[in-house]
Amino acid sequence: VRVEPVSIIRVEDRYGNILYESHSRRTEALNSSTAYIMTNMLQDVIDRGTGGSVRWRFQFHAPAAGKTGTTNDYTDAWFIGFTPLLTAGVWVGLDDQALKLGAQGTGTGTALPFWADFMKTLYDSLGLPKENFRQPPDVVTADVCIDSGELATNFCPNVARNEVFRIKDRPTTSCHLHPGALRRGSKVTAF
């Protein structure tokens, strides 16, 4: 949601009577299906990518998504991550850009450990539920042949499993490069 910024939220007199109150316009910045698909991509950063140590090293297993970042000259490193309940960001860097963090000064190596430790500690100490991100009704999953981009068959050697699509954008034809029966579970499913 995009909220139009205002400089004065409310004016009250000395008795607490409201003399003026702003009403910011709110508009949808990103629809729920696009937001879910982007979140799914960012979950891969933690589940299979540069943020993987969140799982195996720091043992934080709540559904989470995020992005590492490192400047080309290793002066800044960051990690921004979120769960369905919380969002947190960590920046590690130096004010003096002449100083460098060094080759180990990456988002993965310096910022992500702080984020993972913070989130694990918070979830464990507060007993927060490990809720999944809510999948909108117009989003479906399918197993897809990486080579053709079509629904995977039993003969597709490279398969992306449970890829997410808006219903209107989902693949509907079986792989023409590797014809045969659809893979078990490769039918398009909605939740």
N, C-alpha and C positions, 0 to 999 in steps of 0.2 A: 504494500500500500504506500502510495506517495502522498505525503501530507504537505500542503502548501505552508511554508514557514510564515510565522507572524512574529512581530516584535513585542506586542502587548497581548497577553493572554486574557487578563481580567483586571478591571479597576473596581475597587471597593471604597466606600466612604468609611469614616472612622467607626461607624456602627456595624460594619460588615455587610451593608446593602450593596448589591452589585450594580454599579453604574454602567459598566460596559463589559461585554464578554465576546471574545472573538470566536468565530466558528470557521475553522480551517476547512478548505475543500480537501476531500480525500478521493483519490482515484486509484484504480487498480494499475499497478506498475508491471505486474507479471502475473499471468493467469496460473491457477493452481496446477494444471497439468505440466506446463513448462517449468514451473518451480520444482515440481517433483522429479522431473527428468534431469534437471540440473543437479538436484540434490543426489540423485542416484549416481550421476557421474562423479560427484565429489566424494561419495562413499567409497568408490573404487580407490581413491587416493589413500584412504586408511586401510581398506581391506586388501588391496593388491599393489599399492604403489609406494611412493616415497614416504608416506605416513604409516607404513606397516608396523613400525616398532610400537605404535600405540597398542597394538594387540599382543605381539609376542614378547616385547620387552617390558612394557608397563602394565600389561594385563588389564587394560580397560576394554571391556567387551560390550558396552552399551552401543546401540546403533549410533553411528556418528559419521560426519562428513567434514571435509576440510581441504585446505590448500597450503602447501609449503611455498616459501618464496625466498630467493637469495639474489642479491644484486650481483652483477657481473664481476665487480671488483671486491666482493666479499666484505663490504662495509656494513651491510644490513642483512638481517635474516629474520624471517617471520613465519608464524603459523597461525592461521585463522581457522577455527573449527567450531562445529555446532552439533548439538543433538536435538531431538524434538523439544527438549526442555530448556537448554542453555546454549548461549553463544559466548565464546571467549577468544581473545586474540593475544598473541605474545610477539613482541618485537625485541630483538637483541641487536644492538649496534652501538656505534660510537659517534658522539657529536663531531669529533674531529675526523673528517672524511679522509685525511691523510693516513690515518691508522686503519689497519685492516684486521678482520677477524681471522684471516688465514683460510686455507683450503677446507678446514673442518668447520668453518663458520657458516654452515648452511642452515636453511630452515629446518631440515631434518635433524641436523646434529646439534643445534643450539636452542632454537625456539620450541620445537615440538616437544622435547622432554619436559619443559615447564608446563606446557598445555596439558599433556597426558597426565602428569602427576597431579596437577590441579583438578582436572575432571575426575580422575579416579578417586582422589581423596574426597571430593565433594559428593560424588555419587555414593561412595561407601559410607561416609560419616552421616549423611542425611537419609540414607536408605531410599534414594530416588529410584523410581521404577525405570526399567530399561525398555521403554516404549519404542516401537518402530515408527518411522515416519509414515504419516497417513497417505495411502495411495488414493488419488482421486478416482471416481468411478469411470472417467473417460480415458484412463491409462490401463494398458494391458501389457503382459509379458509374452515373449516368444523366444524359442531357441533359433538362432539365425546362423546360416552358413557365412563364415567370414569372407570367403572367396566371392560369393555371388550376392550377398545381402538379402537372400530369400530364405524362406523357412527351411530349416535344416532337415535333411533326410538321414537315414541310417548310414549312408555312404559319404557324408560330408566329413572330411578329415579335420577341419578347423571350425569349431562351433563356439559361438558366443552364447552362453546360457542365460536365460531369464533377462534378456534385453528388454528395456521398457520403451513403449511407444504410445503416442496418442492413438486412440482407436482408428481415427481417420488416416493415420500415417503408417499403420502396421503393415508388414509384408503379408501378402495373401496367397502367394504362389510358392510351390515347392521348388527347391533348388534345381535349376536346369543343368548345372554343371555336374551334379552328382545325383542323377535320378534314382528313385526308389521310394520305399515307404518312408513316411515321416518318422523322425526319431520319436521314441516314446517320450511323451511330455513336451513335444515341440509344437503342439497345437497352441493356438493363441488362447490365453486364458485371462479372464478378468477376475478381480477380487471384490 
